[in-house]
Amino acid sequence: MAEKPQPVRVLYCQVCSLPPEYCEFGSDFNKCKPWLIQNVPDLYPNLLNEANEKEADKVADKLQATGISSASSAGAASSAGKPEEVKRLPGGKIKKKDKQEVIIEKVVRNKRKSITTVKGLELFGVKLSDASKKLGKKFATGASVVKGPTEKEQIDVQGDISYDIVEFITDTWPDVPERAIFFIEDGKKVPAA
């Protein structure tokens, strides 16, 4: 008679409680790495290589600090010379810093009506609610803060005010240089200056 089949024993990560094959898709993959290297090194061989490289870099830094230099540590020291903070998004993607620029775009709706959109003022430390009030008073029109298609807040001003808005922005907020203001015309970014 054949032996009774035994149930499969599945190993689960002690950090994220997923099977080790799926740890990289979890939210805490960086926290899982030490556990994975210790318990399942054959599953992610490049993690083991990364760990070895980090240890080599630490040793090279210690040697550099004590004054002993070698050809391999000279290359590592030049990259480690300036500590640069890089923000990472989930999935390991690197978050880019937003360029400090104000983008003004005119959107036409219903043939004659138009809306002027101002994006990027918050990057210069301007409070968008105050800016929309000032724009509305200056141009005697409605202005509001709305979320744009990229989930960032922007100011929508009723009417075509693109002719005077650059001068108003540079006069009202001196922190915003004129060279940082751009228009979107026919899908192309054109400097306002």
Backbone as a chain_set.jsonl record, in Angstrom:
{"seq": "MAEKPQPVRVLYCQVCSLPPEYCEFGSDFNKCKPWLIQNVPDLYPNLLNEANEKEADKVADKLQATGISSASSAGAASSAGKPEEVKRLPGGKIKKKDKQEVIIEKVVRNKRKSITTVKGLELFGVKLSDASKKLGKKFATGASVVKGPTEKEQIDVQGDISYDIVEFITDTWPDVPERAIFFIEDGKKVPAA", "coords": {"N": [[0.828, -1.176, 0.0], [0.468, 2.292, -0.741], [2.252, 5.081, 0.625], [0.817, 7.535, 2.749], [0.256, 10.807, 1.524], [2.164, 13.588, 2.68], [1.448, 16.731, 4.205], [2.449, 19.842, 2.701], [5.008, 21.806, 4.009], [5.056, 25.156, 4.504], [7.26, 27.838, 4.448], [7.249, 30.849, 6.204], [7.861, 34.356, 6.146], [9.263, 35.968, 8.941], [8.982, 38.628, 9.356], [7.179, 40.019, 7.583], [5.179, 38.181, 7.271], [4.591, 36.869, 4.893], [5.028, 34.353, 2.314], [8.48, 33.659, 1.533], [9.035, 34.022, -1.194], [7.368, 36.036, -1.957], [8.014, 38.266, -0.528], [9.303, 40.479, -1.656], [7.263, 41.871, -2.843], [5.818, 42.88, -0.829], [5.13, 45.466, 1.639], [7.247, 45.947, 3.345], [9.859, 45.278, 2.385], [12.549, 46.056, 2.671], [12.898, 45.734, 5.393], [12.616, 43.025, 5.545], [14.857, 41.978, 4.305], [17.27, 41.303, 5.923], [16.324, 39.019, 7.303], [15.704, 37.323, 5.176], [18.25, 36.944, 4.006], [19.483, 35.535, 6.012], [17.86, 33.214, 6.418], [16.874, 32.159, 3.93], [19.009, 32.176, 1.776], [19.494, 31.27, -0.819], [17.289, 31.923, -2.317], [17.177, 34.666, -2.958], [19.812, 35.538, -4.395], [21.137, 37.873, -5.165], [20.663, 39.616, -3.063], [22.373, 38.697, -1.116], [24.77, 39.318, -2.337], [24.549, 42.118, -2.34], [24.594, 42.584, 0.417], [27.174, 41.702, 1.016], [28.65, 43.596, -0.447], [27.944, 45.927, 0.926], [29.089, 45.408, 3.406], [31.757, 45.348, 2.599], [32.065, 47.997, 1.829], [31.704, 49.241, 4.315], [33.959, 48.31, 5.663], [35.922, 49.435, 4.036], [35.417, 52.137, 4.515], [36.053, 52.266, 7.242], [38.782, 51.685, 7.075], [39.602, 53.901, 5.623], [39.064, 55.874, 7.453], [40.93, 55.34, 9.407], [43.223, 55.92, 8.095], [44.52, 54.22, 6.382], [44.841, 53.445, 3.05], [43.595, 52.053, 0.031], [43.485, 50.9, -3.39], [40.941, 49.983, -4.048], [39.372, 51.066, -2.02], [39.545, 53.749, -2.487], [37.863, 54.412, -4.6], [35.405, 53.814, -3.445], [35.389, 55.611, -1.353], [35.154, 58.057, -2.619], [32.566, 58.01, -3.58], [31.217, 57.796, -1.211], [31.827, 60.131, -0.001], [30.132, 62.368, -0.099], [27.266, 62.468, 1.582], [24.141, 61.699, 0.414], [20.769, 62.204, 0.632], [18.298, 60.132, -0.482], [15.027, 59.815, -1.373], [12.911, 57.054, -1.285], [10.273, 55.477, -2.954], [7.486, 53.184, -2.387], [8.259, 49.969, -3.617], [10.755, 50.495, -4.451], [11.314, 52.582, -6.17], [12.858, 55.668, -7.035], [12.251, 58.782, -5.648], [11.798, 61.751, -7.353], [12.974, 65.07, -6.963], [10.868, 67.893, -7.032], [11.007, 70.293, -9.609], [11.645, 73.709, -9.103], [9.399, 75.587, -10.297], [6.938, 77.659, -11.826], [4.023, 76.969, -13.489], [1.944, 78.132, -15.994], [-1.141, 77.772, -17.452], [-3.539, 77.989, -20.027], [-6.806, 76.994, -20.338], [-9.369, 76.253, -22.518], [-12.864, 76.314, -22.343], [-16.165, 75.501, -23.326], [-16.284, 77.016, -25.866], [-16.044, 80.072, -25.676], [-15.411, 80.61, -23.032], [-12.752, 80.578, -20.632], [-10.163, 79.138, -18.594], [-7.557, 79.905, -16.425], [-4.816, 78.195, -15.32], [-2.703, 77.841, -12.564], [0.2, 76.388, -11.584], [2.472, 75.078, -9.165], [3.177, 77.129, -7.388], [3.316, 76.575, -4.674], [5.789, 75.433, -4.266], [7.529, 77.469, -3.841], [7.002, 78.327, -1.352], [4.594, 79.633, -1.1], [1.376, 80.135, 0.138], [-1.352, 78.473, -1.071], [-4.104, 79.007, -0.754], [-4.181, 81.668, 0.135], [-2.98, 82.834, -2.082], [-4.863, 82.32, -4.09], [-6.985, 83.909, -3.231], [-5.847, 86.492, -3.451], [-5.347, 86.593, -6.207], [-7.961, 86.395, -7.189], [-9.062, 88.808, -6.193], [-7.422, 90.75, -7.384], [-7.832, 90.392, -10.178], [-10.547, 90.529, -10.347], [-12.267, 88.24, -10.413], [-13.352, 84.775, -10.238], [-11.501, 82.537, -8.223], [-9.953, 79.531, -7.304], [-8.624, 76.869, -5.238], [-7.736, 73.782, -6.433], [-7.509, 70.191, -6.852], [-5.294, 68.907, -9.176], [-4.881, 66.894, -12.209], [-2.67, 65.336, -11.533], [-2.884, 64.89, -8.87], [-1.867, 66.981, -7.396], [-2.12, 70.137, -5.805], [-3.528, 73.0, -7.358], [-4.103, 76.31, -8.713], [-7.069, 77.487, -10.005], [-8.189, 79.968, -12.096], [-10.832, 81.921, -13.163], [-11.296, 82.939, -16.487], [-9.171, 84.542, -18.991], [-6.278, 85.402, -17.9], [-3.657, 85.39, -18.416], [-2.037, 87.313, -19.534], [-1.358, 89.317, -17.666], [-0.556, 87.985, -15.402], [2.06, 87.11, -14.833], [3.582, 89.379, -14.149], [2.127, 90.156, -11.895], [2.561, 87.949, -10.161], [5.381, 88.029, -9.762], [5.63, 90.549, -8.566], [4.021, 90.353, -6.254], [4.994, 88.111, -4.842], [8.146, 88.071, -4.129], [9.969, 86.005, -3.919], [9.616, 84.325, -6.02], [11.218, 83.94, -8.927], [11.286, 85.519, -12.181], [12.35, 83.987, -14.198], [11.642, 81.449, -13.514], [9.073, 81.028, -14.252], [6.752, 79.611, -16.426], [4.909, 79.232, -19.486], [2.35, 77.128, -20.842], [1.954, 76.468, -24.043], [0.287, 75.345, -26.802], [0.909, 72.729, -26.02], [3.603, 72.869, -25.439], [6.288, 73.847, -23.309], [6.962, 77.102, -22.569], [9.213, 79.692, -21.773], [8.369, 82.46, -19.638], [9.74, 84.824, -19.512]], "CA": [[0.0, 0.0, 0.0], [1.262, 3.521, -0.878], [2.283, 5.937, 1.822], [-0.084, 8.671, 2.755], [1.021, 12.028, 1.237], [2.315, 14.5, 3.81], [1.182, 18.124, 3.821], [3.622, 20.651, 2.405], [5.29, 22.806, 5.034], [5.407, 26.422, 3.869], [8.037, 28.737, 5.291], [6.748, 32.217, 6.144], [8.773, 35.391, 6.635], [8.927, 36.367, 10.305], [8.803, 40.075, 9.4], [5.951, 40.468, 6.911], [4.274, 37.028, 7.307], [4.337, 36.351, 3.55], [6.058, 33.393, 1.906], [9.673, 34.402, 1.136], [9.008, 34.36, -2.622], [6.523, 37.214, -2.152], [8.45, 39.366, 0.342], [9.669, 41.662, -2.429], [6.054, 42.589, -3.227], [5.218, 43.427, 0.379], [5.464, 46.87, 1.917], [8.422, 46.037, 4.221], [10.917, 44.44, 1.818], [13.843, 46.423, 3.262], [12.969, 45.134, 6.729], [12.685, 41.575, 5.366], [16.134, 41.559, 3.709], [18.158, 40.548, 6.823], [15.749, 37.701, 7.583], [15.846, 36.528, 3.957], [19.661, 36.575, 3.844], [19.844, 34.553, 7.033], [17.087, 31.974, 6.372], [16.742, 31.625, 2.568], [19.952, 32.926, 0.944], [19.478, 30.813, -2.208], [16.125, 32.468, -3.01], [17.568, 35.979, -3.465], [21.278, 35.579, -4.34], [21.641, 39.245, -5.295], [20.618, 40.236, -1.738], [23.606, 38.289, -0.456], [25.825, 40.131, -2.952], [24.398, 43.48, -1.818], [25.047, 42.594, 1.811], [28.639, 41.616, 0.989], [29.165, 44.885, -0.917], [27.78, 46.902, 2.012], [30.112, 45.119, 4.403], [33.036, 45.782, 2.038], [32.077, 49.458, 1.902], [31.918, 49.615, 5.713], [35.368, 48.045, 5.967], [36.706, 50.441, 3.322], [35.251, 53.399, 5.24], [36.843, 52.183, 8.47], [40.189, 51.811, 6.689], [39.805, 55.294, 5.223], [39.054, 56.685, 8.67], [42.178, 55.119, 10.138], [44.338, 56.454, 7.319], [45.032, 53.218, 5.451], [44.092, 53.568, 1.805], [43.904, 51.082, -1.015], [42.889, 51.306, -4.661], [39.502, 49.698, -4.052], [38.66, 51.947, -1.1], [39.558, 55.121, -3.002], [36.631, 54.577, -5.373], [34.271, 53.789, -2.526], [35.411, 56.817, -0.535], [34.683, 59.205, -3.386], [31.111, 57.963, -3.64], [30.695, 57.965, 0.138], [32.287, 61.419, 0.495], [29.012, 63.282, 0.09], [26.052, 61.715, 1.881], [23.001, 62.279, -0.277], [19.521, 61.565, 1.015], [17.438, 59.814, -1.61], [13.76, 59.268, -0.907], [12.454, 55.934, -2.102], [8.854, 55.167, -2.904], [7.282, 51.741, -2.313], [8.66, 49.296, -4.845], [12.15, 50.805, -4.709], [11.499, 53.686, -7.111], [13.443, 56.848, -6.425], [11.392, 59.96, -5.787], [12.51, 62.904, -7.883], [12.596, 66.341, -6.372], [10.148, 68.743, -7.969], [11.715, 71.498, -10.032], [10.974, 74.912, -8.618], [8.92, 76.372, -11.413], [5.513, 77.947, -11.856], [3.516, 76.709, -14.837], [0.667, 78.795, -16.239], [-1.768, 77.144, -18.614], [-4.882, 78.479, -20.326], [-7.663, 75.919, -20.825], [-10.613, 76.803, -23.067], [-14.041, 75.473, -22.153], [-17.384, 76.095, -23.914], [-15.948, 77.948, -26.949], [-15.54, 81.396, -25.319], [-14.964, 80.659, -21.637], [-11.428, 79.989, -20.429], [-9.671, 79.031, -17.217], [-6.103, 79.975, -16.319], [-4.362, 77.312, -14.253], [-1.375, 78.176, -12.04], [0.732, 75.229, -10.848], [3.842, 75.156, -8.671], [3.457, 78.239, -6.465], [3.603, 76.062, -3.326], [7.207, 75.081, -4.193], [8.239, 78.662, -3.418], [6.541, 78.675, -0.015], [3.392, 80.452, -1.177], [0.182, 79.425, 0.576], [-2.227, 78.521, -2.232], [-5.402, 79.626, -0.443], [-3.972, 83.116, 0.117], [-2.683, 83.233, -3.456], [-6.095, 82.333, -4.878], [-7.752, 85.096, -2.821], [-5.217, 87.68, -4.032], [-5.583, 86.563, -7.654], [-9.367, 86.706, -7.41], [-9.296, 90.235, -5.945], [-6.684, 91.561, -8.355], [-8.406, 90.3, -11.514], [-12.001, 90.61, -10.196], [-12.822, 87.006, -10.972], [-13.345, 83.658, -9.3], [-10.258, 81.761, -8.168], [-10.058, 78.493, -6.28], [-7.573, 75.856, -5.171], [-8.29, 72.467, -6.777], [-6.526, 69.144, -7.121], [-5.136, 68.686, -10.604], [-4.868, 65.487, -12.627], [-1.556, 64.626, -10.906], [-3.166, 64.903, -7.424], [-1.23, 68.11, -6.739], [-3.032, 71.268, -5.771], [-3.254, 74.083, -8.291], [-5.077, 77.389, -8.635], [-7.851, 77.736, -11.218], [-8.733, 81.323, -12.121], [-11.748, 82.055, -14.295], [-10.932, 83.958, -17.463], [-7.822, 84.531, -19.553], [-5.493, 86.449, -17.241], [-2.246, 85.047, -18.612], [-1.293, 88.494, -19.978], [-0.887, 90.106, -16.526], [-0.309, 87.178, -14.2], [3.494, 86.991, -14.545], [3.977, 90.586, -13.428], [1.483, 90.116, -10.583], [3.231, 86.943, -9.319], [6.721, 88.49, -9.375], [5.495, 91.69, -7.66], [3.412, 89.956, -4.987], [5.878, 87.151, -4.167], [9.49, 88.295, -4.677], [10.732, 84.755, -3.905], [9.395, 83.639, -7.289], [11.894, 84.678, -9.994], [10.574, 85.494, -13.463], [12.904, 82.911, -15.035], [11.052, 80.173, -13.085], [7.671, 81.002, -14.669], [6.622, 79.086, -17.78], [3.58, 79.078, -20.062], [2.135, 75.968, -21.685], [1.287, 76.911, -25.275], [0.232, 74.259, -27.787], [1.538, 71.536, -25.468], [5.038, 73.092, -25.218], [6.609, 74.72, -22.184], [7.635, 78.293, -23.077], [9.518, 80.605, -20.67], [7.579, 83.696, -19.632], [10.65, 85.974, -19.631]], "C": [[0.883, 1.254, 0.0], [1.181, 4.343, 0.404], [1.333, 7.114, 1.656], [0.727, 9.942, 2.461], [1.014, 12.964, 2.448], [2.022, 15.931, 3.349], [2.491, 18.882, 3.61], [3.788, 21.688, 3.509], [5.795, 24.063, 4.344], [6.135, 27.293, 4.878], [7.509, 30.156, 5.106], [7.783, 33.165, 6.737], [8.319, 35.83, 8.028], [8.644, 37.868, 10.411], [7.45, 40.48, 8.819], [4.884, 39.385, 6.825], [3.807, 36.576, 5.925], [5.32, 35.236, 3.271], [7.261, 34.165, 1.355], [9.685, 34.796, -0.343], [8.268, 35.673, -2.863], [6.942, 38.402, -1.286], [8.743, 40.629, -0.458], [8.456, 42.481, -2.851], [5.339, 43.185, -2.023], [5.681, 44.851, 0.628], [6.761, 47.017, 2.712], [9.605, 45.241, 3.688], [12.285, 44.776, 2.411], [14.002, 45.832, 4.656], [13.119, 43.61, 6.636], [14.067, 41.095, 4.919], [17.045, 40.806, 4.675], [17.63, 39.143, 7.12], [15.92, 36.783, 6.378], [17.287, 36.066, 3.759], [20.03, 35.467, 4.813], [19.144, 33.211, 6.802], [16.934, 31.355, 4.981], [17.699, 32.358, 1.625], [19.921, 32.512, -0.527], [18.309, 31.405, -2.997], [16.42, 33.83, -3.652], [19.101, 36.082, -3.417], [21.838, 37.001, -4.471], [21.555, 40.012, -3.975], [21.901, 39.922, -0.972], [24.767, 39.098, -1.014], [25.763, 41.569, -2.449], [24.929, 43.577, -0.394], [26.57, 42.542, 1.871], [29.26, 42.929, 0.534], [29.059, 45.936, 0.182], [28.839, 46.684, 3.088], [31.482, 45.562, 3.906], [33.155, 47.295, 2.088], [32.323, 49.93, 3.328], [33.378, 49.426, 6.099], [36.249, 49.086, 5.292], [36.598, 51.795, 4.026], [36.059, 53.404, 6.536], [38.33, 52.327, 8.164], [40.512, 53.254, 6.313], [39.888, 56.177, 6.461], [40.353, 56.52, 9.45], [43.389, 55.587, 9.358], [44.94, 55.46, 6.366], [44.194, 53.324, 4.196], [44.537, 52.482, 0.841], [43.184, 51.525, -2.271], [41.384, 51.069, -4.666], [38.746, 50.646, -3.125], [38.651, 53.381, -1.584], [38.298, 55.39, -3.808], [35.42, 54.62, -4.477], [34.212, 55.069, -1.708], [34.896, 58.02, -1.312], [33.169, 59.204, -3.491], [30.496, 58.183, -2.261], [31.062, 59.321, 0.724], [31.144, 62.386, 0.749], [27.749, 62.471, 0.359], [24.849, 62.415, 1.271], [21.748, 61.505, 0.095], [18.653, 61.367, -0.224], [16.168, 59.208, -1.05], [13.34, 58.166, -1.852], [10.965, 55.719, -1.868], [8.684, 53.671, -2.744], [7.586, 51.099, -3.657], [10.085, 49.636, -5.229], [12.373, 51.94, -5.688], [12.025, 54.903, -6.364], [12.54, 58.041, -6.699], [12.235, 61.133, -6.26], [12.047, 64.158, -7.161], [11.911, 67.174, -7.438], [11.007, 69.949, -8.326], [10.934, 72.695, -9.53], [10.615, 75.769, -9.817], [7.41, 76.531, -11.314], [5.057, 77.768, -13.301], [2.126, 77.311, -14.961], [0.096, 78.231, -17.532], [-3.178, 77.699, -18.787], [-5.674, 77.333, -20.954], [-8.971, 76.537, -21.294], [-11.734, 75.804, -22.827], [-15.242, 76.207, -22.735], [-17.072, 77.225, -24.896], [-15.337, 79.262, -26.477], [-14.968, 81.461, -23.904], [-13.575, 80.025, -21.525], [-11.072, 80.018, -18.942], [-8.149, 79.097, -17.278], [-5.693, 79.158, -15.1], [-2.943, 77.687, -13.865], [-0.911, 77.009, -11.175], [2.137, 75.555, -10.348], [4.145, 76.311, -7.736], [3.849, 77.737, -5.076], [5.069, 75.679, -3.168], [8.065, 76.259, -3.749], [7.771, 79.147, -2.05], [5.313, 79.569, 0.001], [2.196, 79.605, -0.751], [-0.879, 79.583, -0.51], [-3.572, 79.178, -1.94], [-5.283, 81.152, -0.44], [-3.733, 83.617, -1.302], [-3.961, 83.288, -4.293], [-6.971, 83.535, -4.512], [-7.178, 86.361, -3.47], [-5.445, 87.737, -5.535], [-7.03, 86.93, -7.971], [-9.672, 88.179, -7.216], [-8.632, 91.099, -7.016], [-7.382, 91.572, -9.716], [-9.938, 90.292, -11.502], [-12.702, 89.418, -10.836], [-12.788, 85.916, -9.915], [-12.031, 82.9, -9.376], [-10.388, 80.75, -7.043], [-8.887, 77.537, -6.37], [-8.235, 74.508, -5.428], [-7.156, 71.473, -6.941], [-6.492, 68.903, -8.61], [-5.127, 67.212, -10.941], [-3.732, 64.681, -12.0], [-1.682, 64.599, -9.39], [-2.398, 65.995, -6.68], [-2.194, 69.285, -6.805], [-2.568, 72.355, -6.732], [-4.339, 75.139, -8.138], [-5.749, 77.537, -9.994], [-8.47, 79.119, -11.098], [-9.624, 81.438, -13.351], [-11.283, 83.191, -15.197], [-9.494, 83.825, -17.919], [-7.038, 85.696, -18.953], [-4.005, 86.231, -17.459], [-1.413, 86.257, -19.017], [-0.702, 89.281, -18.812], [-0.373, 89.282, -15.355], [1.17, 87.082, -13.843], [3.967, 88.19, -13.724], [3.384, 90.591, -12.019], [2.198, 89.135, -9.648], [4.585, 87.45, -8.856], [6.655, 89.696, -8.434], [4.993, 91.266, -6.283], [4.326, 89.036, -4.18], [7.279, 87.28, -4.763], [10.363, 87.028, -4.676], [10.611, 84.001, -5.229], [10.089, 84.439, -8.397], [11.146, 84.52, -11.318], [11.08, 84.377, -14.362], [12.332, 81.539, -14.663], [9.586, 80.063, -13.482], [7.604, 80.593, -16.137], [5.157, 79.059, -18.184], [3.528, 77.749, -20.8], [1.338, 76.465, -22.884], [1.403, 75.809, -26.312], [0.993, 73.024, -27.313], [3.031, 71.687, -25.216], [5.225, 74.067, -24.076], [7.465, 75.876, -22.71], [7.964, 79.21, -21.894], [8.746, 81.911, -20.777], [8.471, 84.914, -19.86], [11.072, 86.198, -21.064]], "O": [[1.922, 1.281, 0.659], [0.199, 4.305, 1.145], [1.097, 7.603, 0.552], [1.775, 10.149, 3.072], [0.006, 13.111, 3.139], [2.326, 16.288, 2.21], [3.502, 18.6, 4.254], [2.832, 22.36, 3.896], [6.832, 24.044, 3.681], [5.687, 27.464, 6.012], [7.341, 30.614, 3.975], [8.484, 32.83, 7.692], [7.128, 36.038, 8.261], [8.13, 38.334, 11.428], [6.671, 41.184, 9.462], [3.782, 39.654, 6.348], [2.745, 35.967, 5.798], [6.36, 35.166, 3.927], [7.078, 35.229, 0.763], [10.287, 35.807, -0.703], [8.512, 36.348, -3.864], [6.284, 39.442, -1.313], [8.463, 41.733, 0.008], [8.592, 43.659, -3.182], [4.362, 43.917, -2.18], [6.528, 45.374, -0.097], [7.326, 48.11, 2.752], [10.296, 44.586, 4.468], [13.097, 43.877, 2.631], [15.108, 45.471, 5.059], [13.678, 42.981, 7.534], [14.413, 39.932, 5.13], [17.563, 39.754, 4.303], [18.403, 38.188, 7.18], [16.241, 35.604, 6.531], [17.52, 34.918, 3.383], [20.799, 34.567, 4.476], [19.77, 32.165, 6.972], [16.87, 30.131, 4.867], [17.242, 33.095, 0.751], [20.28, 33.306, -1.396], [18.334, 31.39, -4.228], [15.963, 34.109, -4.761], [19.636, 36.667, -2.475], [22.908, 37.293, -3.936], [22.303, 40.97, -3.781], [22.443, 40.775, -0.27], [25.649, 39.519, -0.267], [26.796, 42.175, -2.163], [25.625, 44.529, -0.042], [27.19, 43.243, 2.67], [30.29, 43.34, 1.068], [29.97, 46.745, 0.358], [29.413, 47.637, 3.615], [32.283, 46.089, 4.678], [34.233, 47.823, 2.361], [33.055, 50.895, 3.547], [33.965, 50.27, 6.775], [37.21, 49.57, 5.889], [37.588, 52.521, 4.121], [36.672, 54.41, 6.89], [39.058, 53.001, 8.893], [41.579, 53.764, 6.653], [40.685, 57.115, 6.513], [40.821, 57.465, 10.085], [44.487, 55.646, 9.913], [45.818, 55.834, 5.588], [42.965, 53.296, 4.265], [45.692, 52.056, 0.837], [42.356, 52.434, -2.222], [40.632, 51.867, -5.225], [37.601, 50.997, -3.406], [37.82, 54.169, -1.133], [37.722, 56.474, -3.715], [34.495, 55.392, -4.727], [33.128, 55.564, -1.399], [34.27, 58.908, -0.734], [32.545, 60.266, -3.492], [29.383, 58.697, -2.15], [30.65, 59.635, 1.84], [31.183, 63.148, 1.715], [27.217, 61.847, -0.558], [24.571, 63.576, 1.572], [21.676, 60.292, -0.105], [18.32, 62.324, -0.923], [16.215, 58.207, -0.335], [13.404, 58.32, -3.072], [10.475, 55.773, -0.741], [9.649, 52.932, -2.945], [7.214, 51.624, -4.707], [10.589, 49.125, -6.23], [13.521, 52.243, -6.013], [11.678, 55.135, -5.206], [12.12, 58.276, -7.832], [13.251, 61.47, -5.654], [10.878, 64.287, -6.796], [12.314, 67.168, -8.601], [11.65, 70.548, -7.464], [9.703, 72.69, -9.533], [11.419, 76.571, -10.292], [6.704, 75.666, -10.795], [5.636, 78.347, -14.221], [1.243, 77.042, -14.147], [0.761, 78.214, -18.568], [-3.917, 77.859, -17.815], [-5.268, 76.771, -21.971], [-9.612, 77.271, -20.542], [-11.582, 74.607, -23.073], [-15.315, 77.432, -22.638], [-17.597, 78.325, -24.723], [-14.198, 79.555, -26.842], [-14.115, 82.304, -23.626], [-13.26, 79.065, -22.228], [-11.606, 80.806, -18.16], [-7.528, 78.418, -18.095], [-6.163, 79.401, -13.989], [-2.076, 77.836, -14.726], [-1.537, 76.678, -10.168], [2.902, 76.232, -11.035], [5.295, 76.458, -7.32], [4.623, 78.39, -4.376], [5.556, 75.604, -2.04], [9.206, 76.07, -3.327], [8.107, 80.256, -1.636], [5.023, 80.199, 1.018], [2.025, 78.483, -1.228], [-1.267, 80.705, -0.835], [-4.124, 79.848, -2.813], [-6.162, 81.849, -0.946], [-4.216, 84.683, -1.684], [-4.13, 84.192, -5.111], [-7.625, 84.114, -5.38], [-7.925, 87.198, -3.977], [-5.709, 88.808, -6.083], [-7.295, 87.684, -8.907], [-10.45, 88.755, -7.977], [-9.223, 92.067, -7.494], [-7.514, 92.625, -10.339], [-10.559, 90.071, -12.541], [-13.593, 89.562, -11.673], [-12.254, 86.115, -8.824], [-11.509, 82.651, -10.463], [-10.874, 81.072, -5.959], [-8.244, 77.401, -7.411], [-9.179, 74.13, -4.733], [-6.001, 71.848, -7.141], [-7.532, 68.715, -9.241], [-5.339, 66.369, -10.069], [-3.82, 63.454, -11.941], [-0.707, 64.317, -8.692], [-2.288, 65.939, -5.455], [-2.982, 69.408, -7.743], [-1.371, 72.594, -6.895], [-5.37, 74.895, -7.51], [-5.076, 77.695, -11.013], [-9.18, 79.415, -10.137], [-9.209, 81.09, -14.457], [-10.922, 84.268, -14.723], [-8.7, 83.098, -17.323], [-7.119, 86.827, -19.433], [-3.181, 86.824, -16.762], [-0.193, 86.234, -18.858], [0.371, 89.865, -18.962], [0.19, 89.836, -14.41], [1.507, 86.981, -12.663], [4.668, 88.029, -12.725], [4.052, 90.982, -11.062], [2.419, 89.446, -8.478], [4.917, 87.322, -7.678], [7.533, 89.855, -7.586], [5.477, 91.757, -5.264], [4.419, 89.172, -2.96], [7.572, 86.666, -5.789], [11.386, 86.986, -5.36], [11.429, 83.128, -5.519], [9.607, 85.508, -8.772], [10.464, 83.521, -11.546], [10.333, 83.868, -15.198], [12.512, 80.572, -15.404], [8.915, 79.107, -13.093], [8.303, 81.151, -16.983], [4.272, 78.886, -17.345], [4.541, 77.29, -21.327], [0.174, 76.84, -22.747], [2.507, 75.39, -26.657], [1.647, 72.35, -28.109], [3.676, 70.719, -24.814], [4.434, 74.992, -23.892], [8.559, 75.658, -23.231], [7.081, 79.487, -21.083], [8.499, 82.407, -21.876], [7.997, 85.937, -20.354], [11.835, 87.122, -21.345]]}, "num_chains": 1, "name": "protein.A"}
